[in-house]
Amino acid sequence: MSAWLLKNWQDVFARVRGALRRRGQTEHEAEDLVQEAWLRLVRYEERQPVEQPEAFLMRAALNLSIDVHRTAVGRGEHVLLEDVLLIDTTPSIEAVVLARERMARLATGVSRLTERTREIFVANRVDGLSPTEIAKRYGISVATVHQHLAKATLRLTEWMEGW
């Protein structure tokens, strides 16, 4: 278990509970799902390390929430209209503006890459081509493709730092 997660578990659990609450779970249901997700994380880490435990915990809790919903629907449980919680998932204006600014900054960063690195990065991240497919397309080795992808990722990470 990562030391950071152990130190910040209350904040992590609160974020996961919040995500579950936004998806219609009651406080009690969200707490139960977080605990079950935590148990799954601990059991999984007994077999192999987890690089991003917070992401694992979030995904496990959301998947458990989906399973609970499917089970309830499968049993034909009825939901009373007053029990339905409507959630507006539309992002705020601030979030939309910030996302547009980030995309503009990313586009600028991508344009600053060398032509070959940019082409390989776009082929992989936008077009969804595998490194093997890119290597065949450009007549280079897979290792060279990986070098270009690493270079692009490093440059863009540095460029986007603070955004």
N, C-alpha and C positions, 0 to 999 in steps of 0.2 A: 504494500500500500504506500503510495507516495506520501512523503512527509508533509507536503503542502496540503494535500487533501485532508490528512488527519488533523492538521492544525486549523483548517478552515471548513471543517465538515458542517458546522451550523449554517454558514453562508451558502455552501453548496446545496445542502438539503432545502434551504429556504428557496433557492432558485428553482430547484426541481419541483418542490411543492407548488410554487407559483405557476410554473408551466402547466402542471396538472389542473390547478384551479381554473386557469384560463381555458382549459379544455372541458370544463364542466364538472369536474370532480368536487365533492364536498371536502371540507378541511380534513375530516376523519378519513375519508377514502384516500385522499392524497397522502396523508401520513402513512397509512397502511401500504400503499404502493411504493413509497420511498423506502420504507423498511424492507419490503420484499426485494426491491431493486438492489439495495445495499447488500443483502444476503447473497444475491446472485453475483454481484461484483466480487465479494469475498471468496465465494466458491470458485469462480472463474480464475481468480488470481492464484489459487492453490495450484492450478495446472500450468498457467503461463502468465507472464507480466502483462499489465495493461498500461499502455503508454499514456492514454488520456482517460483517467478514471472518472472525471466529472462528465465527460461526454458519454462514457459507457453507462454511468448511472442514469443520466438523462434519457438515453435511448432505451435502456431497460425499463425505466418507469413508464415512459410513453407507450412502449410495446405492451406492458402489463395492463395499462389503462385500456388499450384497444382490445385486448383479450377479455377484460371484464365486460366491456360494452358488447362484444360479440356474444358472449355467454348470456348476457341479459336478454339480448334480442332473440337469441336462439331458444330461450325458454319462454318467449312470448310475454315477458314482463311488460306491463303497461306503464307508461309515464304520464303522470298528471300534468296538465298544462301549467299549473302553478309551480311545479317542480323543475320546469325547464328553465335553464339559465341561458339567455341569449348573449352571445359574446361577439363584440365587434372586433374582428381581426384586422380591420383596415389599419395600415400603419399611419402614424400621425404625420402631419405636414412636415414637422421637423425631421422625422425619420426619413421621409421621402427626399427632402432637400439634402440631407446629409449623405444619403445613398447616392444621389446624383453627383454630389461633389466627389465622393470616393471613386465613383466610376470614371469621372473626368480625370482625376489624378492618376488612376490606374492606366487609363488610355494614354496619358502623357508618358508614364513610365514605360509602357510597352513600346511606344514610338521611339524611345531613347535606346532601346536594345539594338544590337547590330542586326543587320537584315537577316542573316541566317538564323541567329538565335531567336529572333522574333518569329520567323516563319515556323520554326520547329516548335516553339512554345504555343503558338496559335493552333498549329496542327494537333498538338496534344490536348491542350486545355479547352479549346473552342470546338474543333472538329471531332475530338474524341479518338484520334488515331493512337494506336499503341506505339511504343518506341520501335518495335520491330517493323511496323508498317511505315513509320517515318524514315527509318534507316533505308528501307527498300526504295522509298520515293526519292530520297536525296542521294542515294548511292554512297552512304556512309555507314560506319559501324554503329551498332546499338550502344556501345560504350560512348561514342561521340555524341549520340542523341542525348544520353543521360547527362553528359557534361554540359551540353547546351541548356537542358532543362534545369539543371542545378544552378547554372550561371544566371539564367533568367529569374528563377525563384529567388535567389540571393539578391540580385539587383532590385527586383520589385519589392521584396520585403524591406530592404533598406529605404527605398523610395517612399513606400507607404507608411513607414514607421511614424507613429503619432497620429495616424488617421484612423 
